[in-house]
Amino acid sequence: MTDDLKLRHGPIGPNCVHLCVDMQRMFAEDTEWRTPWMERVLPRVVALCEAAPDRTIFTRFIPVDRPGQGEGTWRRYYQSWQSMTVERMGAEMVDLLPALARFHPPAEIIDKTVYSPWCEPDLDRRLQAWNVDTLIVSGGETDVCVLGTVLGGVDRGYRVIVVIDALCSSSDEMHDAMLAVYRRRYGQQIETVLTETTIAEWTGIQPSI
């Protein structure tokens, strides 16, 4: 386990970006999609943002406006989750958590309507413009949108560093299962580390969290 929490592929270089996935009010507040321990990981996500706000990109998951919208299976999905359409829950619920919203700007925001942010071409364009080769990933949920973010990064050849104590899920079982998958099945392409290690290796500063 100790070896799993080391950066196996050397120091974090300057061409690195922190991708913070879907840390939004609708997942933290009293909704059907509430992720109970998002609040618990929030201080670690804040610390990652503080380390380099100008090298942070937030993704936000944007539901359809109202039931009956959505392409293909997404239409059926929102028939099951009608309370989570923008019309029902309120547009303000797609906002970042207040503790994170203060980093924008200089941090940037990418909105998406599906699990993976890579379906939005603007993400890859921004990363290429910055000559990014490494992604630090935090946020939620470990087994849904974080998974889509991580595997998309791997497919595009980025070095992917998953900060395991800055992730959250509504399912402890699936969270643990995904961490095992990241380590055992994708160990050559995904590194799993803790927040303190990530910040210290990225900035040279040992954080107090």
C-alpha positions in Angstrom: 0.0 0.0 0.0 2.8 2.4 0.8 4.4 1.9 -2.6 1.0 2.6 -4.2 1.0 6.1 -2.7 4.3 7.2 -4.3 4.8 9.1 -7.5 6.3 6.3 -9.5 7.2 8.3 -12.7 9.3 11.0 -11.2 8.7 14.6 -10.2 5.7 16.6 -11.3 6.9 19.0 -14.0 5.8 22.5 -14.8 3.4 21.5 -17.5 0.8 20.2 -15.1 -2.9 21.1 -14.5 -5.2 20.3 -11.7 -8.6 19.0 -13.0 -11.2 19.4 -10.2 -14.3 17.4 -11.1 -17.8 18.5 -10.4 -17.5 19.9 -6.9 -20.9 21.5 -7.1 -23.7 22.5 -4.8 -26.1 19.9 -6.2 -23.8 17.2 -5.0 -23.1 18.7 -1.6 -26.5 20.0 -0.6 -29.8 18.2 0.2 -30.7 16.7 -3.2 -31.2 13.2 -4.6 -27.6 13.3 -5.9 -26.0 14.4 -2.6 -22.6 12.9 -2.0 -22.4 12.7 1.8 -18.6 13.0 2.2 -18.0 15.7 -0.4 -17.7 18.1 2.6 -15.1 15.8 4.2 -12.7 16.0 1.2 -13.4 19.7 0.5 -10.4 21.0 2.6 -8.0 18.8 0.5 -9.5 20.0 -2.7 -9.2 23.6 -1.5 -5.6 23.0 -0.7 -4.9 21.7 -4.2 -6.6 24.8 -5.7 -4.6 27.1 -3.4 -1.4 25.5 -4.6 -1.9 26.7 -8.1 -5.2 28.5 -8.8 -4.0 29.6 -12.2 -3.3 26.0 -13.2 -6.7 24.7 -12.1 -9.7 23.8 -14.3 -13.0 23.1 -12.7 -15.5 20.9 -14.5 -19.3 21.3 -13.9 -21.9 18.7 -14.8 -24.9 20.6 -16.3 -28.2 18.6 -16.3 -31.0 19.2 -18.8 -33.4 22.1 -18.2 -36.5 20.0 -17.8 -37.8 16.4 -18.0 -38.3 15.1 -21.5 -35.0 16.6 -22.8 -31.8 14.7 -23.5 -30.5 12.6 -26.3 -31.0 8.8 -26.4 -30.7 7.1 -23.0 -30.1 10.5 -21.3 -33.8 11.3 -21.9 -34.8 8.2 -20.0 -32.2 9.0 -17.3 -33.8 12.4 -16.6 -37.2 10.8 -16.5 -35.9 8.9 -13.5 -34.1 12.0 -12.0 -36.7 14.7 -12.7 -35.8 16.4 -9.4 -32.3 17.0 -10.7 -33.2 19.0 -13.8 -32.3 22.6 -13.7 -35.9 23.7 -13.8 -36.8 21.6 -10.7 -33.7 22.2 -8.5 -32.8 25.8 -9.6 -29.9 27.0 -11.8 -27.8 28.1 -8.8 -27.4 24.4 -7.8 -24.9 23.8 -10.7 -22.6 26.4 -9.2 -19.2 25.4 -7.7 -19.1 25.1 -3.9 -18.5 28.6 -2.4 -15.1 27.5 -1.0 -14.0 26.7 -4.6 -15.8 29.4 -6.6 -13.5 32.0 -5.1 -10.6 30.6 -7.2 -12.4 31.5 -10.5 -10.7 33.4 -11.9 -7.8 32.7 -12.4 -9.0 29.1 -12.4 -11.1 28.2 -15.4 -14.4 26.3 -15.8 -15.5 23.7 -18.4 -19.2 22.8 -18.5 -20.3 19.4 -19.7 -23.6 17.6 -20.1 -22.2 14.0 -19.8 -19.9 12.2 -17.4 -16.7 12.8 -19.4 -15.3 16.3 -19.9 -13.4 15.1 -23.0 -16.7 15.3 -25.0 -16.1 19.1 -24.8 -13.4 19.8 -27.3 -12.5 23.0 -25.5 -10.8 21.0 -22.7 -8.2 19.4 -24.9 -7.7 22.7 -26.8 -6.9 24.5 -23.6 -4.6 21.8 -22.3 -2.7 21.7 -25.6 -2.4 25.5 -25.7 -0.8 25.3 -22.2 1.5 22.4 -23.3 0.1 20.2 -20.5 1.5 16.7 -20.1 0.3 15.9 -16.6 -3.2 16.0 -14.9 -3.8 16.0 -11.2 -7.4 14.8 -10.7 -9.7 15.5 -7.7 -13.4 15.8 -7.1 -16.4 13.5 -7.5 -17.7 11.0 -8.0 -14.8 8.5 -8.0 -16.8 5.9 -9.9 -18.7 8.2 -12.4 -17.4 11.5 -13.6 -13.9 11.1 -12.1 -13.7 7.8 -13.9 -14.6 9.4 -17.2 -12.1 12.1 -16.6 -9.3 9.8 -15.7 -9.7 7.3 -18.5 -10.1 10.1 -21.1 -6.8 11.5 -19.9 -5.1 8.1 -20.2 -6.5 7.6 -23.7 -5.0 11.0 -24.7 -1.6 10.1 -23.3 -1.5 12.4 -20.3 0.3 11.4 -17.2 -2.6 11.1 -14.7 -2.2 11.6 -10.9 -5.3 10.7 -8.9 -5.4 12.3 -5.5 -7.2 9.6 -3.5 -8.0 11.6 -0.4 -9.4 14.4 -2.5 -12.1 12.2 -4.1 -15.6 11.4 -3.0 -18.4 9.1 -4.0 -21.9 8.3 -2.8 -20.9 4.6 -2.6 -18.0 3.6 -0.4 -17.9 0.2 -2.0 -17.6 1.6 -5.5 -15.1 4.2 -4.4 -12.8 1.5 -3.0 -13.3 -0.7 -6.0 -12.3 2.1 -8.4 -9.2 2.8 -6.4 -8.2 -0.8 -6.7 -8.9 -0.7 -10.5 -6.7 2.4 -10.8 -3.9 0.8 -9.0 -4.0 -2.8 -10.3 -5.3 -2.4 -13.9 -4.0 1.0 -14.9 -0.9 1.1 -12.7 1.4 1.9 -15.6 -0.6 5.0 -16.5 -2.3 6.2 -13.3 -0.6 7.1 -10.1 -2.5 7.2 -6.8 -1.2 9.6 -4.2 -2.3 11.7 -1.2 -2.9 15.4 -1.2 0.2 16.3 0.9 2.4 14.3 -1.4 0.9 15.9 -4.5 1.3 19.5 -3.3 4.8 19.0 -1.9 6.0 17.4 -5.2 4.2 20.0 -7.3 5.1 23.2 -5.4 7.9 22.2 -3.0 5.8 23.3 -0.1 4.5 20.9 2.6 0.9 21.9 3.2 -0.9 21.8 6.6 -4.3 20.4 6.0 
